[in-house]
Amino acid sequence: MATIAIIGAGAMGSGIGRQLAEGGASVLTYLEGRSPGTHERARAAGMEPASLEDIIGAEIVLSIVPPAEAIGVAERLSAAIGERPSPVTFVDCNAISPKTMNAVAAAFRPGQANVLDGSIIGLPPQPGKAGPKLYISGDRADKSAVLAAHGLHVRRIEGAVGAASALKMCYAGINKGMTGLGTAMLLAAIGSGADQSLKREMAESVPDLDRKLSSAIPDMYAKAYRWVAEMEEIAAFLGEDDPASQIFRGMAGLFQKMAEDRAGGGELADQLDALLGR
Amino acid sequence: MATIAIIGAGAMGSGIGRQLAEGGASVLTYLEGRSPGTHERARAAGMEPASLEDIIGAEIVLSIVPPAEAIGVAERLSAAIGERPSPVTFVDCNAISPKTMNAVAAAFRPGQANVLDGSIIGLPPQPGKAGPKLYISGDRADKSAVLAAHGLHVRRIEGAVGAASALKMCYAGINKGMTGLGTAMLLAAIGSGADQSLKREMAESVPDLDRKLSSAIPDMYAKAYRWVAEMEEIAAFLGEDDPASQIFRGMAGLFQKMAEDRAGGGELADQLDALLGR
């Protein structure tokens, strides 16, 4: 029985863990310092709490954490690996820029790990639905075969460490960026009395987009705090010289505003919900 | 026979002119200093070149020009109106912020004009297709009845001068912003070798959006130079205190880059077209 370890048991980490456990793997996770809710979610997904010592003994280790924690996870693993003779296979699956991905890889000392670049596209696995895709790049991408063998939808892409991260940045930039645009302009319309006209015009002239935003915007509120760092990663990925980097610094500010709104009672969210008929 | 004047005989101005002429109006336009191509386009649309003196004698005067010219048009009309006893009915139909719209209104001296706020949503009228909508706000919006009577699709919205402009800002922010997001991220994907994976992923997981961008991005190249000012108007509309204003300053920079690319031979446009299968 293959042993697979996952650092991070949030909605995505535990969903992937459940898929792998249902696919026949023994799935370890590291829960030190995590909340009772996270412990319960991990248990329900069939994941087994383990020490870092046990984690690094797994056939492959996935990191599925908020972007800001990605480098820290690699550093702790590197410390745990120490002088261990055989390299650990490590896949960073986080929404980070290629540059941050390179910093993750550089957190390991030579010989400590086969570092693969992963990125997850799609929502966390739900019972009865197709799960997300895990894109993987890197010279040793062949080392990820155990994941597909235990039920994950893995797609390898050409290119070194950084290519999978770039794909995630581009996809998230379009998809989450669209949610940001819709949020920004519906709020502006509410503030200027153009909200009902705008909603009607969108339903008439861009019905697909209207439908998409009507679900994507309310789905965003609870995730806005995570999207801040993700938008900053996209800005960093594009680089100062690309005028589009400014778009994503603005998106980070917008999602920060929505995260603060949620923390403060959700007044803006209520206004958006009323306009969207939620 | 009603006489209607249009300042600006670009694709939109001449298209609206043609609709009104076909609706039975006599349509005047002001062409001084304009290119032979514009003269020809106006003539083909059934519009008659006229002096500013004649223009201000029309039942209603529409301004349909690039955003940066909107205030200048109002100033020239004000100078032409001078001490004329009865007010001219003037509709600014441009993609400008409510604040710029107020500056347009302020360019007239008291009693010179009934100023209405207009905004056009949709593509220029095409033979055999439904034309765009002209939204109109302002206390004297009733003065626009002659437009609907001659075939324009007019929709009055509640609110003072500024409300129609706000609607246009919000709608354009979503719609053109989406084209900007797609352009920025496809270019980034091309630059980082993630382009084919991204295109395939979009076709699979967001097919509506993939189809929309595949036509909206190539349609943008020729308009990018105009969209720069429009994005800056949206940023000004949102205001410095709204983090989303930064999104649109970034969009202005991106469309500037695409306008420069077009002027310089269209290398980026060619790369995008190749990826989009155009």
Interface residues (C-beta under 8 A of the other chain):
Chain A: P98 I121 G122 K133 Y135 R155 I157 E158 G159 G162 A163 A166 L167 M169 C170 Y171 G173 I174 N175 G177 M178 G180 L181 G182 A184 M185 L186 L187 A188 A189 S192 G193 A194 S197 L198 E201 M202 S205 V206 D208 L209 K212 F237 L238 D242 P243 A244 S245 Q246 I247 F248 R249 G250 M251 A252 G253 L254 Q256 K257
Chain B: P98 I121 G122 K133 Y135 R155 I157 E158 G159 G162 A163 A166 L167 M169 C170 Y171 G173 I174 N175 G177 M178 G180 L181 G182 A184 M185 L186 L187 A188 A189 S192 G193 A194 S197 L198 E201 M202 S205 V206 D208 L209 K212 F237 L238 D242 P243 A244 S245 Q246 I247 F248 R249 G250 M251 A252 G253 L254 Q256 K257
